[in-house]
Amino acid sequence: MLSVVPPSPKKMKSKPPAQQGIKKQSEIWSAWEIQAQATLLEAMKRRNVGYKELSALLERMGIHETPDRLNRKVNRRKFSAAFHMACLKALEK
């Protein structure tokens, strides 16, 4: 009778089936950050508004952001949902 011995974990080269195709959390969040940036830039482009104009629109809402700071926030894709919503609301006016 032949006995089948599974390979030791050291000899296995591929990941276990349960881990195949799983993305890291950082990859998932990065995809959402890219999407948030794209929607904001698209809204700015559609209304032909630059960072200077967006800064003025946000100022009317009581939000004080310089054009340079807006540029850095958007390009780094590190901003809150509240910031994103406020920018979209400002661009509606």
PDB file as gemmi writes it, atoms N, CA and C in Angstrom:
CRYST1    1.000    1.000    1.000  90.00  90.00  90.00 P 1                      
ATOM      1  N   MET A   1       0.837  -1.170   0.000  1.00  0.00           N  
ATOM      2  CA  MET A   1       0.000   0.000   0.000  1.00  0.00           C  
ATOM      3  C   MET A   1       0.887   1.241   0.000  1.00  0.00           C  
ATOM      4  N   LEU A   2       0.585   2.161  -0.885  1.00  0.00           N  
ATOM      5  CA  LEU A   2       1.337   3.407  -0.980  1.00  0.00           C  
ATOM      6  C   LEU A   2       0.747   4.434  -0.027  1.00  0.00           C  
ATOM      7  N   SER A   3       1.593   5.113   0.661  1.00  0.00           N  
ATOM      8  CA  SER A   3       1.098   6.195   1.514  1.00  0.00           C  
ATOM      9  C   SER A   3       1.480   7.523   0.871  1.00  0.00           C  
ATOM     10  N   VAL A   4       0.554   8.447   0.886  1.00  0.00           N  
ATOM     11  CA  VAL A   4       0.787   9.769   0.315  1.00  0.00           C  
ATOM     12  C   VAL A   4       1.083  10.727   1.453  1.00  0.00           C  
ATOM     13  N   VAL A   5       2.251  11.314   1.387  1.00  0.00           N  
ATOM     14  CA  VAL A   5       2.657  12.267   2.423  1.00  0.00           C  
ATOM     15  C   VAL A   5       2.616  13.659   1.813  1.00  0.00           C  
ATOM     16  N   PRO A   6       1.869  14.572   2.403  1.00  0.00           N  
ATOM     17  CA  PRO A   6       1.828  15.926   1.847  1.00  0.00           C  
ATOM     18  C   PRO A   6       3.189  16.596   1.995  1.00  0.00           C  
ATOM     19  N   PRO A   7       3.522  17.491   1.080  1.00  0.00           N  
ATOM     20  CA  PRO A   7       4.821  18.162   1.170  1.00  0.00           C  
ATOM     21  C   PRO A   7       4.882  19.020   2.426  1.00  0.00           C  
ATOM     22  N   SER A   8       6.080  19.158   2.945  1.00  0.00           N  
ATOM     23  CA  SER A   8       6.239  19.997   4.134  1.00  0.00           C  
ATOM     24  C   SER A   8       6.023  21.454   3.737  1.00  0.00           C  
ATOM     25  N   PRO A   9       5.617  22.302   4.680  1.00  0.00           N  
ATOM     26  CA  PRO A   9       5.386  23.717   4.364  1.00  0.00           C  
ATOM     27  C   PRO A   9       6.605  24.398   3.775  1.00  0.00           C  
ATOM     28  N   LYS A  10       7.801  23.959   4.129  1.00  0.00           N  
ATOM     29  CA  LYS A  10       9.017  24.567   3.598  1.00  0.00           C  
ATOM     30  C   LYS A  10       9.169  24.318   2.106  1.00  0.00           C  
ATOM     31  N   LYS A  11       8.658  23.186   1.628  1.00  0.00           N  
ATOM     32  CA  LYS A  11       8.809  22.832   0.222  1.00  0.00           C  
ATOM     33  C   LYS A  11       7.709  23.436  -0.657  1.00  0.00           C  
ATOM     34  N   MET A  12       6.632  23.876  -0.058  1.00  0.00           N  
ATOM     35  CA  MET A  12       5.537  24.455  -0.840  1.00  0.00           C  
ATOM     36  C   MET A  12       5.949  25.835  -1.338  1.00  0.00           C  
ATOM     37  N   LYS A  13       5.835  26.059  -2.629  1.00  0.00           N  
ATOM     38  CA  LYS A  13       6.233  27.334  -3.206  1.00  0.00           C  
ATOM     39  C   LYS A  13       5.058  28.285  -3.375  1.00  0.00           C  
ATOM     40  N   SER A  14       3.889  27.789  -3.630  1.00  0.00           N  
ATOM     41  CA  SER A  14       2.743  28.669  -3.838  1.00  0.00           C  
ATOM     42  C   SER A  14       2.000  28.893  -2.531  1.00  0.00           C  
ATOM     43  N   LYS A  15       1.203  29.935  -2.524  1.00  0.00           N  
ATOM     44  CA  LYS A  15       0.409  30.246  -1.337  1.00  0.00           C  
ATOM     45  C   LYS A  15      -0.726  29.247  -1.214  1.00  0.00           C  
ATOM     46  N   PRO A  16      -1.209  29.027  -0.019  1.00  0.00           N  
ATOM     47  CA  PRO A  16      -2.372  28.157   0.147  1.00  0.00           C  
ATOM     48  C   PRO A  16      -3.560  28.726  -0.627  1.00  0.00           C  
ATOM     49  N   PRO A  17      -4.479  27.878  -1.090  1.00  0.00           N  
ATOM     50  CA  PRO A  17      -5.610  28.353  -1.883  1.00  0.00           C  
ATOM     51  C   PRO A  17      -6.414  29.460  -1.202  1.00  0.00           C  
ATOM     52  N   ALA A  18      -6.520  29.456   0.100  1.00  0.00           N  
ATOM     53  CA  ALA A  18      -7.306  30.467   0.806  1.00  0.00           C  
ATOM     54  C   ALA A  18      -6.684  31.854   0.680  1.00  0.00           C  
ATOM     55  N   GLN A  19      -5.367  31.932   0.416  1.00  0.00           N  
ATOM     56  CA  GLN A  19      -4.701  33.223   0.340  1.00  0.00           C  
ATOM     57  C   GLN A  19      -4.468  33.698  -1.090  1.00  0.00           C  
ATOM     58  N   GLN A  20      -4.734  32.882  -2.061  1.00  0.00           N  
ATOM     59  CA  GLN A  20      -4.514  33.283  -3.438  1.00  0.00           C  
ATOM     60  C   GLN A  20      -5.553  34.313  -3.843  1.00  0.00           C  
ATOM     61  N   GLY A  21      -5.111  35.367  -4.499  1.00  0.00           N  
ATOM     62  CA  GLY A  21      -6.020  36.382  -5.007  1.00  0.00           C  
ATOM     63  C   GLY A  21      -6.472  37.396  -3.975  1.00  0.00           C  
ATOM     64  N   ILE A  22      -5.942  37.336  -2.772  1.00  0.00           N  
ATOM     65  CA  ILE A  22      -6.325  38.292  -1.747  1.00  0.00           C  
ATOM     66  C   ILE A  22      -5.417  39.503  -1.850  1.00  0.00           C  
ATOM     67  N   LYS A  23      -6.036  40.695  -1.912  1.00  0.00           N  
ATOM     68  CA  LYS A  23      -5.265  41.928  -1.978  1.00  0.00           C  
ATOM     69  C   LYS A  23      -4.965  42.432  -0.574  1.00  0.00           C  
ATOM     70  N   LYS A  24      -3.892  43.156  -0.463  1.00  0.00           N  
ATOM     71  CA  LYS A  24      -3.549  43.786   0.796  1.00  0.00           C  
ATOM     72  C   LYS A  24      -4.508  44.956   1.035  1.00  0.00           C  
ATOM     73  N   GLN A  25      -4.725  45.277   2.300  1.00  0.00           N  
ATOM     74  CA  GLN A  25      -5.598  46.404   2.644  1.00  0.00           C  
ATOM     75  C   GLN A  25      -5.093  47.697   2.025  1.00  0.00           C  
ATOM     76  N   SER A  26      -3.782  47.895   2.004  1.00  0.00           N  
ATOM     77  CA  SER A  26      -3.224  49.124   1.433  1.00  0.00           C  
ATOM     78  C   SER A  26      -3.555  49.242  -0.053  1.00  0.00           C  
ATOM     79  N   GLU A  27      -3.580  48.118  -0.770  1.00  0.00           N  
ATOM     80  CA  GLU A  27      -3.931  48.134  -2.193  1.00  0.00           C  
ATOM     81  C   GLU A  27      -5.396  48.496  -2.384  1.00  0.00           C  
ATOM     82  N   ILE A  28      -6.239  47.990  -1.514  1.00  0.00           N  
ATOM     83  CA  ILE A  28      -7.674  48.274  -1.602  1.00  0.00           C  
ATOM     84  C   ILE A  28      -7.934  49.748  -1.329  1.00  0.00           C  
ATOM     85  N   TRP A  29      -7.336  50.279  -0.239  1.00  0.00           N  
ATOM     86  CA  TRP A  29      -7.530  51.699   0.080  1.00  0.00           C  
ATOM     87  C   TRP A  29      -6.940  52.581  -1.012  1.00  0.00           C  
ATOM     88  N   SER A  30      -5.818  52.194  -1.572  1.00  0.00           N  
ATOM     89  CA  SER A  30      -5.198  52.982  -2.627  1.00  0.00           C  
ATOM     90  C   SER A  30      -6.128  53.125  -3.832  1.00  0.00           C  
ATOM     91  N   ALA A  31      -6.812  52.049  -4.175  1.00  0.00           N  
ATOM     92  CA  ALA A  31      -7.758  52.104  -5.299  1.00  0.00           C  
ATOM     93  C   ALA A  31      -8.888  53.094  -5.011  1.00  0.00           C  
ATOM     94  N   TRP A  32      -9.376  53.106  -3.764  1.00  0.00           N  
ATOM     95  CA  TRP A  32     -10.435  54.063  -3.396  1.00  0.00           C  
ATOM     96  C   TRP A  32      -9.907  55.497  -3.382  1.00  0.00           C  
ATOM     97  N   GLU A  33      -8.669  55.690  -2.944  1.00  0.00           N  
ATOM     98  CA  GLU A  33      -8.081  57.026  -2.935  1.00  0.00           C  
ATOM     99  C   GLU A  33      -7.925  57.564  -4.353  1.00  0.00           C  
ATOM    100  N   ILE A  34      -7.530  56.694  -5.264  1.00  0.00           N  
ATOM    101  CA  ILE A  34      -7.400  57.089  -6.669  1.00  0.00           C  
ATOM    102  C   ILE A  34      -8.768  57.471  -7.234  1.00  0.00           C  
ATOM    103  N   GLN A  35      -9.792  56.710  -6.889  1.00  0.00           N  
ATOM    104  CA  GLN A  35     -11.147  57.012  -7.358  1.00  0.00           C  
ATOM    105  C   GLN A  35     -11.644  58.347  -6.807  1.00  0.00           C  
ATOM    106  N   ALA A  36     -11.386  58.616  -5.532  1.00  0.00           N  
ATOM    107  CA  ALA A  36     -11.804  59.888  -4.921  1.00  0.00           C  
ATOM    108  C   ALA A  36     -11.096  61.056  -5.597  1.00  0.00           C  
ATOM    109  N   GLN A  37      -9.803  60.903  -5.839  1.00  0.00           N  
ATOM    110  CA  GLN A  37      -9.047  61.951  -6.523  1.00  0.00           C  
ATOM    111  C   GLN A  37      -9.601  62.184  -7.921  1.00  0.00           C  
ATOM    112  N   ALA A  38      -9.875  61.110  -8.636  1.00  0.00           N  
ATOM    113  CA  ALA A  38     -10.370  61.223 -10.012  1.00  0.00           C  
ATOM    114  C   ALA A  38     -11.722  61.927 -10.066  1.00  0.00           C  
ATOM    115  N   THR A  39     -12.619  61.609  -9.140  1.00  0.00           N  
ATOM    116  CA  THR A  39     -13.938  62.266  -9.165  1.00  0.00           C  
ATOM    117  C   THR A  39     -13.817  63.755  -8.872  1.00  0.00           C  
ATOM    118  N   LEU A  40     -12.918  64.121  -7.957  1.00  0.00           N  
ATOM    119  CA  LEU A  40     -12.733  65.535  -7.638  1.00  0.00           C  
ATOM    120  C   LEU A  40     -12.103  66.278  -8.814  1.00  0.00           C  
ATOM    121  N   LEU A  41     -11.058  65.716  -9.396  1.00  0.00           N  
ATOM    122  CA  LEU A  41     -10.411  66.356 -10.548  1.00  0.00           C  
ATOM    123  C   LEU A  41     -11.355  66.453 -11.741  1.00  0.00           C  
ATOM    124  N   GLU A  42     -12.181  65.434 -11.924  1.00  0.00           N  
ATOM    125  CA  GLU A  42     -13.154  65.458 -13.023  1.00  0.00           C  
ATOM    126  C   GLU A  42     -14.171  66.575 -12.812  1.00  0.00           C  
ATOM    127  N   ALA A  43     -14.647  66.740 -11.592  1.00  0.00           N  
ATOM    128  CA  ALA A  43     -15.608  67.804 -11.291  1.00  0.00           C  
ATOM    129  C   ALA A  43     -14.969  69.177 -11.506  1.00  0.00           C  
ATOM    130  N   MET A  44     -13.707  69.324 -11.120  1.00  0.00           N  
ATOM    131  CA  MET A  44     -13.006  70.596 -11.332  1.00  0.00           C  
ATOM    132  C   MET A  44     -12.832  70.875 -12.827  1.00  0.00           C  
ATOM    133  N   LYS A  45     -12.472  69.859 -13.571  1.00  0.00           N  
ATOM    134  CA  LYS A  45     -12.258  70.027 -15.013  1.00  0.00           C  
ATOM    135  C   LYS A  45     -13.571  70.354 -15.733  1.00  0.00           C  
ATOM    136  N   ARG A  46     -14.627  69.650 -15.340  1.00  0.00           N  
ATOM    137  CA  ARG A  46     -15.935  69.858 -15.969  1.00  0.00           C  
ATOM    138  C   ARG A  46     -16.410  71.300 -15.793  1.00  0.00           C  
ATOM    139  N   ARG A  47     -16.084  71.916 -14.654  1.00  0.00           N  
ATOM    140  CA  ARG A  47     -16.500  73.282 -14.372  1.00  0.00           C  
ATOM    141  C   ARG A  47     -15.401  74.307 -14.678  1.00  0.00           C  
ATOM    142  N   ASN A  48     -14.293  73.817 -15.228  1.00  0.00           N  
ATOM    143  CA  ASN A  48     -13.152  74.668 -15.570  1.00  0.00           C  
ATOM    144  C   ASN A  48     -12.689  75.482 -14.366  1.00  0.00           C  
ATOM    145  N   VAL A  49     -12.511  74.805 -13.236  1.00  0.00           N  
ATOM    146  CA  VAL A  49     -12.107  75.433 -11.980  1.00  0.00           C  
ATOM    147  C   VAL A  49     -10.739  74.898 -11.582  1.00  0.00           C  
ATOM    148  N   GLY A  50      -9.826  75.816 -11.270  1.00  0.00           N  
ATOM    149  CA  GLY A  50      -8.505  75.432 -10.771  1.00  0.00           C  
ATOM    150  C   GLY A  50      -8.486  75.491  -9.250  1.00  0.00           C  
ATOM    151  N   TYR A  51      -7.310  75.255  -8.687  1.00  0.00           N  
ATOM    152  CA  TYR A  51      -7.184  75.244  -7.231  1.00  0.00           C  
ATOM    153  C   TYR A  51      -7.433  76.623  -6.629  1.00  0.00           C  
ATOM    154  N   LYS A  52      -7.038  77.680  -7.334  1.00  0.00           N  
ATOM    155  CA  LYS A  52      -7.271  79.035  -6.835  1.00  0.00           C  
ATOM    156  C   LYS A  52      -8.766  79.327  -6.736  1.00  0.00           C  
ATOM    157  N   GLU A  53      -9.497  78.956  -7.766  1.00  0.00           N  
ATOM    158  CA  GLU A  53     -10.947  79.172  -7.762  1.00  0.00           C  
ATOM    159  C   GLU A  53     -11.639  78.287  -6.727  1.00  0.00           C  
ATOM    160  N   LEU A  54     -11.175  77.041  -6.611  1.00  0.00           N  
ATOM    161  CA  LEU A  54     -11.753  76.139  -5.611  1.00  0.00           C  
ATOM    162  C   LEU A  54     -11.515  76.678  -4.210  1.00  0.00           C  
ATOM    163  N   SER A  55     -10.341  77.235  -3.976  1.00  0.00           N  
ATOM    164  CA  SER A  55     -10.031  77.834  -2.684  1.00  0.00           C  
ATOM    165  C   SER A  55     -11.025  78.947  -2.367  1.00  0.00           C  
ATOM    166  N   ALA A  56     -11.322  79.790  -3.346  1.00  0.00           N  
ATOM    167  CA  ALA A  56     -12.281  80.893  -3.155  1.00  0.00           C  
ATOM    168  C   ALA A  56     -13.691  80.351  -2.899  1.00  0.00           C  
ATOM    169  N   LEU A  57     -14.079  79.296  -3.623  1.00  0.00           N  
ATOM    170  CA  LEU A  57     -15.406  78.700  -3.422  1.00  0.00           C  
ATOM    171  C   LEU A  57     -15.540  78.091  -2.025  1.00  0.00           C  
ATOM    172  N   LEU A  58     -14.500  77.435  -1.567  1.00  0.00           N  
ATOM    173  CA  LEU A  58     -14.518  76.857  -0.221  1.00  0.00           C  
ATOM    174  C   LEU A  58     -14.527  77.955   0.842  1.00  0.00           C  
ATOM    175  N   GLU A  59     -13.834  79.052   0.569  1.00  0.00           N  
ATOM    176  CA  GLU A  59     -13.795  80.186   1.501  1.00  0.00           C  
ATOM    177  C   GLU A  59     -15.213  80.717   1.751  1.00  0.00           C  
ATOM    178  N   ARG A  60     -16.023  80.746   0.720  1.00  0.00           N  
ATOM    179  CA  ARG A  60     -17.424  81.194   0.864  1.00  0.00           C  
ATOM    180  C   ARG A  60     -18.220  80.291   1.793  1.00  0.00           C  
ATOM    181  N   MET A  61     -17.764  79.054   1.915  1.00  0.00           N  
ATOM    182  CA  MET A  61     -18.432  78.087   2.803  1.00  0.00           C  
ATOM    183  C   MET A  61     -17.807  78.088   4.198  1.00  0.00           C  
ATOM    184  N   GLY A  62     -16.804  78.951   4.405  1.00  0.00           N  
ATOM    185  CA  GLY A  62     -16.140  79.019   5.701  1.00  0.00           C  
ATOM    186  C   GLY A  62     -14.978  78.053   5.855  1.00  0.00           C  
ATOM    187  N   ILE A  63     -14.547  77.451   4.756  1.00  0.00           N  
ATOM    188  CA  ILE A  63     -13.436  76.495   4.783  1.00  0.00           C  
ATOM    189  C   ILE A  63     -12.206  77.193   4.217  1.00  0.00           C  
ATOM    190  N   HIS A  64     -11.174  77.303   5.038  1.00  0.00           N  
ATOM    191  CA  HIS A  64      -9.979  78.049   4.665  1.00  0.00           C  
ATOM    192  C   HIS A  64      -8.877  77.090   4.222  1.00  0.00           C  
ATOM    193  N   GLU A  65      -8.673  77.008   2.926  1.00  0.00           N  
ATOM    194  CA  GLU A  65      -7.622  76.177   2.331  1.00  0.00           C  
ATOM    195  C   GLU A  65      -6.941  77.001   1.241  1.00  0.00           C  
ATOM    196  N   THR A  66      -5.623  77.099   1.304  1.00  0.00           N  
ATOM    197  CA  THR A  66      -4.906  77.819   0.255  1.00  0.00           C  
ATOM    198  C   THR A  66      -4.875  76.964  -1.012  1.00  0.00           C  
ATOM    199  N   PRO A  67      -4.703  77.593  -2.169  1.00  0.00           N  
ATOM    200  CA  PRO A  67      -4.600  76.806  -3.413  1.00  0.00           C  
ATOM    201  C   PRO A  67      -3.464  75.773  -3.370  1.00  0.00           C  
ATOM    202  N   ASP A  68      -2.316  76.160  -2.787  1.00  0.00           N  
ATOM    203  CA  ASP A  68      -1.196  75.215  -2.692  1.00  0.00           C  
ATOM    204  C   ASP A  68      -1.537  74.023  -1.807  1.00  0.00           C  
ATOM    205  N   ARG A  69      -2.213  74.287  -0.711  1.00  0.00           N  
ATOM    206  CA  ARG A  69      -2.590  73.193   0.195  1.00  0.00           C  
ATOM    207  C   ARG A  69      -3.613  72.271  -0.468  1.00  0.00           C  
ATOM    208  N   LEU A  70      -4.555  72.858  -1.208  1.00  0.00           N  
ATOM    209  CA  LEU A  70      -5.527  72.037  -1.944  1.00  0.00           C  
ATOM    210  C   LEU A  70      -4.811  71.140  -2.940  1.00  0.00           C  
ATOM    211  N   ASN A  71      -3.869  71.717  -3.664  1.00  0.00           N  
ATOM    212  CA  ASN A  71      -3.105  70.970  -4.658  1.00  0.00           C  
ATOM    213  C   ASN A  71      -2.397  69.785  -4.007  1.00  0.00           C  
ATOM    214  N   ARG A  72      -1.736  70.023  -2.879  1.00  0.00           N  
ATOM    215  CA  ARG A  72      -1.006  68.946  -2.199  1.00  0.00           C  
ATOM    216  C   ARG A  72      -1.955  67.858  -1.701  1.00  0.00           C  
ATOM    217  N   LYS A  73      -3.071  68.261  -1.103  1.00  0.00           N  
ATOM    218  CA  LYS A  73      -4.030  67.269  -0.584  1.00  0.00           C  
ATOM    219  C   LYS A  73      -4.542  66.369  -1.694  1.00  0.00           C  
ATOM    220  N   VAL A  74      -4.947  66.992  -2.791  1.00  0.00           N  
ATOM    221  CA  VAL A  74      -5.531  66.225  -3.899  1.00  0.00           C  
ATOM    222  C   VAL A  74      -4.486  65.339  -4.555  1.00  0.00           C  
ATOM    223  N   ASN A  75      -3.302  65.870  -4.791  1.00  0.00           N  
ATOM    224  CA  ASN A  75      -2.265  65.081  -5.463  1.00  0.00           C  
ATOM    225  C   ASN A  75      -1.718  63.956  -4.598  1.00  0.00           C  
ATOM    226  N   ARG A  76      -1.736  64.123  -3.294  1.00  0.00           N  
ATOM    227  CA  ARG A  76      -1.299  63.049  -2.409  1.00  0.00           C  
ATOM    228  C   ARG A  76      -2.405  62.022  -2.162  1.00  0.00           C  
ATOM    229  N   ARG A  77      -3.628  62.383  -2.546  1.00  0.00           N  
ATOM    230  CA  ARG A  77      -4.808  61.515  -2.379  1.00  0.00           C  
ATOM    231  C   ARG A  77      -5.040  61.170  -0.906  1.00  0.00           C  
ATOM    232  N   LYS A  78      -4.721  62.101  -0.032  1.00  0.00           N  
ATOM    233  CA  LYS A  78      -4.906  61.879   1.403  1.00  0.00           C  
ATOM    234  C   LYS A  78      -5.834  62.964   1.944  1.00  0.00           C  
ATOM    235  N   PHE A  79      -7.116  62.732   1.813  1.00  0.00           N  
ATOM    236  CA  PHE A  79      -8.089  63.680   2.347  1.00  0.00           C  
ATOM    237  C   PHE A  79      -9.312  62.928   2.827  1.00  0.00           C  
ATOM    238  N   SER A  80     -10.051  63.592   3.701  1.00  0.00           N  
ATOM    239  CA  SER A  80     -11.209  62.948   4.313  1.00  0.00           C  
ATOM    240  C   SER A  80     -12.404  62.962   3.363  1.00  0.00           C  
ATOM    241  N   ALA A  81     -13.365  62.147   3.689  1.00  0.00           N  
ATOM    242  CA  ALA A  81     -14.620  62.142   2.930  1.00  0.00           C  
ATOM    243  C   ALA A  81     -15.320  63.490   3.080  1.00  0.00           C  
ATOM    244  N   ALA A  82     -15.209  64.102   4.258  1.00  0.00           N  
ATOM    245  CA  ALA A  82     -15.828  65.413   4.490  1.00  0.00           C  
ATOM    246  C   ALA A  82     -15.209  66.467   3.569  1.00  0.00           C  
ATOM    247  N   PHE A  83     -13.892  66.445   3.414  1.00  0.00           N  
ATOM    248  CA  PHE A  83     -13.220  67.369   2.509  1.00  0.00           C  
ATOM    249  C   PHE A  83     -13.695  67.145   1.075  1.00  0.00           C  
ATOM    250  N   HIS A  84     -13.760  65.893   0.670  1.00  0.00           N  
ATOM    251  CA  HIS A  84     -14.207  65.533  -0.677  1.00  0.00           C  
ATOM    252  C   HIS A  84     -15.623  66.045  -0.941  1.00  0.00           C  
ATOM    253  N   MET A  85     -16.516  65.811   0.022  1.00  0.00           N  
ATOM    254  CA  MET A  85     -17.910  66.256  -0.133  1.00  0.00           C  
ATOM    255  C   MET A  85     -18.006  67.787  -0.166  1.00  0.00           C  
ATOM    256  N   ALA A  86     -17.221  68.471   0.674  1.00  0.00           N  
ATOM    257  CA  ALA A  86     -17.247  69.926   0.702  1.00  0.00           C  
ATOM    258  C   ALA A  86     -16.776  70.498  -0.643  1.00  0.00           C  
ATOM    259  N   CYS A  87     -15.726  69.906  -1.209  1.00  0.00           N  
ATOM    260  CA  CYS A  87     -15.239  70.372  -2.517  1.00  0.00           C  
ATOM    261  C   CYS A  87     -16.295  70.158  -3.596  1.00  0.00           C  
ATOM    262  N   LEU A  88     -16.931  69.005  -3.608  1.00  0.00           N  
ATOM    263  CA  LEU A  88     -17.965  68.750  -4.608  1.00  0.00           C  
ATOM    264  C   LEU A  88     -19.141  69.697  -4.437  1.00  0.00           C  
ATOM    265  N   LYS A  89     -19.500  69.992  -3.199  1.00  0.00           N  
ATOM    266  CA  LYS A  89     -20.602  70.935  -2.936  1.00  0.00           C  
ATOM    267  C   LYS A  89     -20.224  72.327  -3.398  1.00  0.00           C  
ATOM    268  N   ALA A  90     -18.979  72.744  -3.116  1.00  0.00           N  
ATOM    269  CA  ALA A  90     -18.517  74.064  -3.547  1.00  0.00           C  
ATOM    270  C   ALA A  90     -18.530  74.176  -5.072  1.00  0.00           C  
ATOM    271  N   LEU A  91     -18.217  73.098  -5.744  1.00  0.00           N  
ATOM    272  CA  LEU A  91     -18.190  73.103  -7.210  1.00  0.00           C  
ATOM    273  C   LEU A  91     -19.584  73.119  -7.829  1.00  0.00           C  
ATOM    274  N   GLU A  92     -20.610  72.783  -7.050  1.00  0.00           N  
ATOM    275  CA  GLU A  92     -21.988  72.843  -7.555  1.00  0.00           C  
ATOM    276  C   GLU A  92     -22.469  74.268  -7.745  1.00  0.00           C  
ATOM    277  N   LYS A  93     -21.934  75.182  -6.951  1.00  0.00           N  
ATOM    278  CA  LYS A  93     -22.434  76.566  -6.952  1.00  0.00           C  
ATOM    279  C   LYS A  93     -21.936  77.348  -8.138  1.00  0.00           C  
TER     280      LYS A  93                                                      
END                                                                             
